[in-house]
Amino acid sequence: MTMTLQTYDPRQVDQFALRLLDLAAILRQMANRSREHGIADFALHDKKALEWCAKLEQWAHKTQADLEVRILQDKAERRGRAAAE
């Protein structure tokens, strides 16, 4: 699988986050429904989902760190321009 580097504006990041929250809501609903109906446990094929979650967590931490670096670079650049004026 080839990784793609796409630029995202804050609205697109919000849309991505909302998509993840929708998935989390489905899982929470499943947990609540199983409690409501007295189902103590049920089988899930979770291996791939857990792998994807682990990769998604790593990706989120890396992209967060990349954003923080970008913020620091932009601040330094603005300070440099302001000092030159």
Secondary structure in CASP SS format (residue, H / E / C, confidence):
PFRMAT SS
TARGET T0000
AUTHOR 0000-0000-0000
METHOD secondary structure of the structure
MODEL  1
M C 1.00
T C 1.00
M C 1.00
T C 1.00
L C 1.00
Q C 1.00
T C 1.00
Y C 1.00
D C 1.00
P H 1.00
R H 1.00
Q H 1.00
V H 1.00
D H 1.00
Q H 1.00
F H 1.00
A H 1.00
L H 1.00
R H 1.00
L H 1.00
L H 1.00
D H 1.00
L H 1.00
A H 1.00
A H 1.00
I H 1.00
L H 1.00
R H 1.00
Q H 1.00
M H 1.00
A H 1.00
N H 1.00
R H 1.00
S H 1.00
R H 1.00
E H 1.00
H C 1.00
G C 1.00
I C 1.00
A C 1.00
D C 1.00
F C 1.00
A C 1.00
L C 1.00
H C 1.00
D C 1.00
K H 1.00
K H 1.00
A H 1.00
L H 1.00
E H 1.00
W H 1.00
C H 1.00
A H 1.00
K H 1.00
L H 1.00
E H 1.00
Q H 1.00
W H 1.00
A H 1.00
H H 1.00
K H 1.00
T H 1.00
Q H 1.00
A H 1.00
D H 1.00
L H 1.00
E H 1.00
V H 1.00
R H 1.00
I H 1.00
L H 1.00
Q H 1.00
D H 1.00
K H 1.00
A H 1.00
E H 1.00
R H 1.00
R H 1.00
G H 1.00
R H 1.00
A H 1.00
A H 1.00
A H 1.00
E C 1.00
END
